[in-house]
Amino acid sequence: MLEMIKRFPAQLAEAMEIGENSVIRKAENSPTLVYVTGMGGSGIGADFIASFIRNECSIPYLINKTYQAPAYINSNSIVIASSYSGNTEETYQNVQECISKGARVICIASGGKIIHLAKERNLDYIKLPDNWTSPRACLGYSLVAQLYILLHLGLINGQFRDQLKKAIDMLQLETTQIQEKAQHLANSLFKKTTIIYSTDRIEPVAVRFRQQINENAKRLCWHHIIPEMNHNELVGWREKRDDFAVIFLRNKDDFNRNDQRIELTKEIVGHFAGSLIDVYSKGDSFIEKSLYLVHLLDYTSLYLADLNTVDPVEVKVIDYLKTELGKDS
């Protein structure tokens, strides 16, 4: 896992090369929406894209992480299927339903049934390298592929290219500082239940960090977003919990009212939580800021796994669940 996390900047660069060389036909009609189906490490990329393009793409970018396709999918829908293995059963069933509804389907996978289906049905697809052992370590491939699909479809412009290149340069330049900061952060979270708060704008980073703590560090944690948590979860802070560590993921250009809410939330939560930690992003663009936090927090989850003396790659319980489900398929 350490080697895979180290390769994240290189993966982003490779993903850009794959995207530039991909062949995605332009939309023949004016699509009414883009719908992404994907699970776990393959699905989280869509959350990032929805956040990246919210002020640029003129049609909805919707995400579904289950088996069934919704009723609104039709011949005017663009469907992106993201599954690193190409065999994710929820995604595969969803794709089949979308095809039956007449939607145009574009696939992202390293192989498996989904790439086979794409070839069989003459669907556009982006094939990813198949030499990564953990799909959650392939976030860069997934999110960059989606950006290029949208570019080739004519739904966004190409300004993300320069932003990705700057993000790659920054992550490579600051490797040592990121690792040191991540180690310090992991030490602060050791033997604590981690609670992650962020603004709605960067919720995908919070979700990603939660999932990485779950899978890499083998710990439960939770996240919520501001301002929504100010209308519910805030009231739940009533008892002293020294074993709770609360992390606030922040950008220096967050909306000023949300900044005020964060400071007030810290004041309230600080009476009960064992520790409060601000983690700020770096970079000029929103893509740079998000990828900086992803890289920092991926390292943090890895170092937390070391402190917990667990194997960050091992996911035996997920393998067991898939095996048992396979007996009925």
C-alpha positions as CSV (number, residue, x, y, z in Angstrom):
1,M,0.0,0.0,0.0
2,L,2.9,2.4,0.7
3,E,4.2,1.9,-2.8
4,M,0.7,2.4,-4.3
5,I,0.2,5.6,-2.3
6,K,3.7,6.9,-3.3
7,R,2.7,6.3,-7.0
8,F,-0.4,8.5,-6.8
9,P,1.2,11.5,-8.6
10,A,2.6,9.2,-11.3
11,Q,-0.8,7.5,-11.6
12,L,-2.4,10.8,-12.2
13,A,0.1,11.6,-15.0
14,E,-0.4,8.1,-16.5
15,A,-4.2,8.6,-16.3
16,M,-3.9,11.9,-18.2
17,E,-2.0,10.1,-21.0
18,I,-4.6,7.4,-21.2
19,G,-7.3,10.1,-21.3
20,E,-5.7,12.0,-24.0
21,N,-5.4,8.9,-26.2
22,S,-8.9,7.6,-25.4
23,V,-11.6,7.5,-28.1
24,I,-15.0,8.7,-26.9
25,R,-17.5,9.6,-29.5
26,K,-19.3,13.0,-29.1
27,A,-22.9,12.9,-28.0
28,E,-25.2,12.6,-31.0
29,N,-28.1,14.2,-29.2
30,S,-28.2,16.7,-26.4
31,P,-28.0,14.6,-23.2
32,T,-30.2,15.6,-20.3
33,L,-28.0,14.1,-17.6
34,V,-24.8,12.1,-16.8
35,Y,-25.3,9.2,-14.5
36,V,-22.4,7.3,-12.9
37,T,-22.6,3.8,-11.4
38,G,-19.7,2.5,-9.3
39,M,-19.0,1.1,-5.9
40,G,-16.3,1.7,-3.2
41,G,-12.9,2.7,-4.5
42,S,-14.2,2.8,-8.0
43,G,-17.3,4.9,-7.1
44,I,-15.7,7.6,-5.0
45,G,-14.1,9.2,-8.1
46,A,-17.6,10.2,-9.3
47,D,-18.1,12.2,-6.1
48,F,-15.0,14.2,-6.8
49,I,-16.0,14.9,-10.4
50,A,-19.5,16.1,-9.3
51,S,-17.8,18.5,-7.0
52,F,-15.1,19.6,-9.6
53,I,-17.7,20.4,-12.4
54,R,-20.6,21.7,-10.4
55,N,-20.0,25.3,-11.7
56,E,-19.2,24.2,-15.2
57,C,-21.3,21.3,-16.5
58,S,-24.8,22.5,-17.5
59,I,-26.5,19.2,-17.0
60,P,-26.9,17.1,-13.8
61,Y,-24.0,14.7,-12.8
62,L,-25.8,12.0,-10.8
63,I,-24.3,9.1,-8.9
64,N,-25.8,5.8,-7.8
65,K,-24.1,3.2,-5.7
66,T,-26.5,0.2,-5.8
67,Y,-27.9,-2.5,-8.1
68,Q,-31.0,-0.8,-9.7
69,A,-31.0,2.0,-12.3
70,P,-33.5,4.7,-11.5
71,A,-36.7,5.4,-13.6
72,Y,-35.3,8.6,-15.0
73,I,-32.6,6.8,-17.1
74,N,-33.6,6.9,-20.8
75,S,-32.2,7.4,-24.3
76,N,-31.2,10.9,-23.4
77,S,-28.9,9.7,-20.6
78,I,-25.2,9.3,-20.6
79,V,-24.2,6.5,-18.3
80,I,-20.6,6.0,-17.0
81,A,-19.8,2.6,-15.5
82,S,-16.7,2.7,-13.2
83,S,-15.4,-0.6,-11.9
84,Y,-11.7,-1.2,-11.5
85,S,-11.9,-4.9,-11.7
86,G,-14.7,-4.8,-14.2
87,N,-16.6,-7.4,-12.2
88,T,-18.4,-5.4,-9.5
89,E,-21.8,-7.1,-9.4
90,E,-23.9,-4.0,-8.5
91,T,-22.3,-2.0,-11.3
92,Y,-22.7,-4.7,-13.9
93,Q,-26.4,-5.2,-13.1
94,N,-26.9,-1.4,-13.2
95,V,-25.2,-1.2,-16.6
96,Q,-27.4,-3.9,-18.0
97,E,-30.5,-2.1,-16.8
98,C,-29.3,1.2,-18.3
99,I,-28.7,-0.5,-21.7
100,S,-32.2,-1.9,-21.6
101,K,-33.5,1.6,-21.1
102,G,-31.7,2.8,-24.2
103,A,-29.0,4.9,-22.4
104,R,-25.6,5.4,-23.9
105,V,-23.1,3.6,-21.7
106,I,-19.4,4.4,-21.4
107,C,-17.2,2.1,-19.4
108,I,-14.1,2.5,-17.2
109,A,-12.4,-0.7,-16.1
110,S,-9.2,-2.7,-16.2
111,G,-10.9,-5.7,-17.7
112,G,-13.5,-8.2,-16.5
113,K,-17.1,-8.5,-17.5
114,I,-17.6,-4.8,-18.1
115,I,-14.9,-4.5,-20.7
116,H,-16.2,-7.7,-22.3
117,L,-19.7,-6.2,-22.4
118,A,-18.3,-2.9,-23.9
119,K,-16.6,-4.8,-26.7
120,E,-19.6,-7.0,-27.3
121,R,-22.0,-4.1,-27.4
122,N,-19.7,-1.6,-29.2
123,L,-19.7,0.7,-26.2
124,D,-17.0,3.4,-25.8
125,Y,-14.6,2.5,-22.9
126,I,-11.4,3.5,-21.2
127,K,-9.3,0.5,-20.2
128,L,-7.1,1.0,-17.1
129,P,-3.9,-0.7,-16.2
130,D,-4.6,-4.0,-14.5
131,N,-1.5,-4.3,-12.2
132,W,-2.9,-2.6,-9.1
133,T,-4.0,-4.9,-6.2
134,S,-6.3,-2.5,-4.4
135,P,-9.1,-0.7,-6.3
136,R,-9.2,2.0,-3.7
137,A,-5.6,2.9,-4.7
138,C,-6.8,3.6,-8.2
139,L,-8.7,6.8,-7.5
140,G,-6.5,8.8,-9.9
141,Y,-7.4,6.6,-12.8
142,S,-11.1,6.8,-12.1
143,L,-11.5,10.5,-11.7
144,V,-9.2,11.5,-14.5
145,A,-10.9,9.1,-16.9
146,Q,-14.2,10.7,-16.0
147,L,-12.9,14.2,-16.7
148,Y,-11.7,13.1,-20.1
149,I,-15.0,11.4,-20.9
150,L,-16.8,14.6,-20.2
151,L,-14.2,16.6,-22.2
152,H,-14.6,14.3,-25.3
153,L,-18.4,14.5,-25.0
154,G,-18.1,18.3,-25.1
155,L,-19.7,18.8,-21.6
156,I,-16.7,20.5,-20.0
157,N,-13.7,22.5,-21.3
158,G,-10.0,21.4,-20.9
159,Q,-8.9,23.7,-18.1
160,F,-8.6,20.7,-15.8
161,R,-5.5,19.6,-17.7
162,D,-3.3,22.4,-16.4
163,Q,-4.8,22.1,-12.9
164,L,-4.0,18.4,-12.8
165,K,-0.4,19.0,-14.0
166,K,0.1,21.6,-11.3
167,A,-1.4,19.2,-8.7
168,I,1.0,16.5,-9.9
169,D,4.0,18.8,-9.6
170,M,3.0,20.0,-6.2
171,L,2.5,16.5,-4.8
172,Q,5.9,15.4,-6.1
173,L,7.6,18.5,-4.8
174,E,6.1,18.2,-1.3
175,T,6.4,14.5,-0.8
176,T,8.6,14.7,2.3
177,Q,6.4,17.4,3.9
178,I,3.2,15.5,3.2
179,Q,4.6,12.3,4.7
180,E,5.9,14.1,7.8
181,K,2.5,15.9,8.3
182,A,0.7,12.6,7.7
183,Q,2.8,10.8,10.4
184,H,2.1,13.6,12.9
185,L,-1.6,13.4,12.1
186,A,-1.7,9.6,12.4
187,N,0.0,9.9,15.9
188,S,-2.8,12.3,16.9
189,L,-5.5,9.8,15.8
190,F,-4.0,6.7,17.3
191,K,-6.3,4.9,19.7
192,K,-9.0,7.5,19.0
193,T,-12.3,7.4,17.1
194,T,-11.9,9.8,14.2
195,I,-14.8,12.2,13.4
196,I,-14.4,14.1,10.1
197,Y,-16.1,17.4,9.4
198,S,-15.9,19.4,6.2
199,T,-17.9,21.8,4.2
200,D,-20.3,20.3,1.6
201,R,-17.9,21.6,-1.1
202,I,-15.1,19.1,-0.1
203,E,-17.3,16.3,1.2
204,P,-15.7,13.8,-1.2
205,V,-12.4,14.2,0.6
206,A,-14.1,13.5,3.9
207,V,-15.8,10.4,2.5
208,R,-12.5,9.2,1.0
209,F,-10.7,9.7,4.3
210,R,-13.4,7.8,6.2
211,Q,-13.2,4.9,3.7
212,Q,-9.4,4.8,3.9
213,I,-9.5,4.7,7.7
214,N,-12.0,1.8,7.4
215,E,-10.1,-0.2,4.9
216,N,-6.4,0.7,5.6
217,A,-6.4,1.3,9.3
218,K,-9.3,-1.2,10.0
219,R,-11.1,1.3,12.3
220,L,-14.6,2.7,12.4
221,C,-15.1,6.4,12.1
222,W,-17.7,8.8,10.7
223,H,-18.1,12.1,8.8
224,H,-20.6,14.9,8.5
225,I,-20.7,18.1,6.6
226,I,-21.2,21.8,7.4
227,P,-23.6,23.5,7.3
228,E,-25.9,20.4,7.5
229,M,-24.5,19.0,10.7
230,N,-25.3,22.3,12.4
231,H,-28.9,21.4,12.0
232,N,-28.8,18.0,13.7
233,E,-25.5,16.2,14.8
234,L,-24.3,19.2,16.7
235,V,-27.0,18.6,19.3
236,G,-25.6,15.1,19.9
237,W,-22.5,16.5,21.5
238,R,-23.5,16.2,25.2
239,E,-20.9,14.1,27.0
240,K,-17.1,14.2,27.4
241,R,-15.3,11.8,25.1
242,D,-11.5,12.0,25.4
243,D,-11.3,9.1,22.9
244,F,-12.9,11.2,20.1
245,A,-10.6,13.2,17.7
246,V,-12.4,15.6,15.5
247,I,-10.7,16.7,12.2
248,F,-11.9,19.8,10.3
249,L,-10.9,19.6,6.6
250,R,-10.6,23.2,5.4
251,N,-9.8,25.5,2.5
252,K,-8.6,29.0,2.9
253,D,-11.2,30.2,0.4
254,D,-14.2,28.4,2.0
255,F,-17.4,30.4,1.9
256,N,-17.2,32.9,4.8
257,R,-20.4,31.9,6.5
258,N,-19.2,28.3,6.6
259,D,-15.9,29.5,8.0
260,Q,-17.9,31.2,10.8
261,R,-19.9,28.0,11.3
262,I,-16.7,25.9,11.6
263,E,-15.3,28.2,14.3
264,L,-18.5,28.1,16.3
265,T,-18.7,24.3,15.8
266,K,-15.2,24.0,17.2
267,E,-16.1,26.1,20.2
268,I,-19.1,23.8,21.0
269,V,-17.5,20.5,20.2
270,G,-14.3,21.4,22.0
271,H,-16.1,21.1,25.3
272,F,-16.6,17.4,24.7
273,A,-14.0,15.9,22.2
274,G,-10.6,14.8,23.2
275,S,-8.9,16.8,20.5
276,L,-9.7,19.2,17.6
277,I,-7.5,19.3,14.5
278,D,-7.6,21.7,11.5
279,V,-6.2,20.3,8.3
280,Y,-5.9,22.9,5.5
281,S,-5.5,22.2,1.8
282,K,-2.8,23.6,-0.5
283,G,-2.9,24.7,-4.1
284,D,-4.6,27.3,-6.3
285,S,-7.4,25.4,-8.0
286,F,-10.1,23.3,-6.3
287,I,-8.6,20.2,-8.1
288,E,-5.2,20.9,-6.6
289,K,-6.6,21.5,-3.1
290,S,-8.7,18.3,-3.2
291,L,-5.8,16.1,-4.5
292,Y,-3.4,17.5,-1.9
293,L,-5.8,16.5,0.9
294,V,-6.4,13.1,-0.7
295,H,-2.7,12.3,-0.8
296,L,-2.0,13.6,2.7
297,L,-4.9,11.7,4.2
298,D,-4.1,8.5,2.3
299,Y,-0.7,8.5,3.9
300,T,-2.3,9.3,7.2
301,S,-4.5,6.2,7.0
302,L,-1.5,4.1,6.1
303,Y,0.6,5.3,9.0
304,L,-2.4,4.7,11.3
305,A,-2.5,1.1,10.0
306,D,1.1,0.8,11.0
307,L,0.3,2.1,14.5
308,N,-2.6,-0.3,14.7
309,T,-0.3,-3.2,13.5
310,V,-2.7,-4.2,10.8
311,D,-2.2,-5.0,7.1
312,P,-3.6,-2.1,5.1
313,V,-4.1,-4.2,2.0
314,E,-6.1,-7.0,3.6
315,V,-9.9,-6.9,3.2
316,K,-10.8,-10.5,4.1
317,V,-14.2,-9.6,5.4
318,I,-15.1,-8.1,2.0
319,D,-13.7,-11.2,0.2
320,Y,-15.8,-13.4,2.5
321,L,-19.0,-11.4,1.8
322,K,-18.4,-11.6,-2.0
323,T,-17.7,-15.4,-1.8
324,E,-21.0,-16.0,0.2
325,L,-23.0,-13.8,-2.2
326,G,-21.4,-15.7,-5.1
327,K,-22.9,-19.0,-3.9
328,D,-26.4,-17.7,-4.7
329,S,-25.6,-16.0,-8.0
